[in-house]
């Protein structure tokens, strides 16, 4: 479960057993987590994060989309 980016209390990471899914990123805050598809950017799942925080995270995913896609492919091509 490599962490590819940290912004404040947000931890952006992947799970190693999800390589059959489209490119995506998991974002964890304390015990809550959401998942965004990366191309196109779309909320895939939310587990316990308040909607206004999800919108803030979505903006960060847009800002860092290129980096997140690069890290996703680097990790899953190994």
Residue pairs with C-beta under 8 A, 6 or more apart in sequence:
1 13
1 14
1 15
1 16
2 13
2 14
2 16
2 75
3 11
3 12
3 13
4 12
4 13
4 14
4 25
4 67
4 68
4 71
4 72
4 75
5 11
5 12
5 64
5 67
5 68
5 71
6 12
7 60
9 29
9 30
10 27
10 28
10 29
10 57
10 60
11 27
11 28
11 29
12 25
12 26
12 27
12 64
12 68
13 25
13 26
13 27
13 28
14 25
14 26
14 71
14 72
14 75
14 76
15 26
16 75
18 24
19 76
22 37
22 38
22 39
23 37
23 38
23 39
23 68
23 69
23 72
23 73
24 35
24 36
24 37
24 38
24 44
24 72
25 35
25 36
25 38
25 61
25 68
25 72
26 33
26 34
26 35
27 33
27 34
27 35
27 36
27 49
27 57
27 61
29 49
29 53
31 48
32 47
32 48
32 49
33 47
33 48
33 49
34 43
34 44
34 45
34 46
34 47
34 49
34 54
34 57
35 43
35 44
35 45
35 46
36 42
36 43
36 44
36 57
36 58
36 61
37 43
37 44
38 61
38 65
38 68
38 69
38 72
39 65
39 69
41 58
41 61
41 62
41 65
43 54
43 58
46 54
49 57
61 68
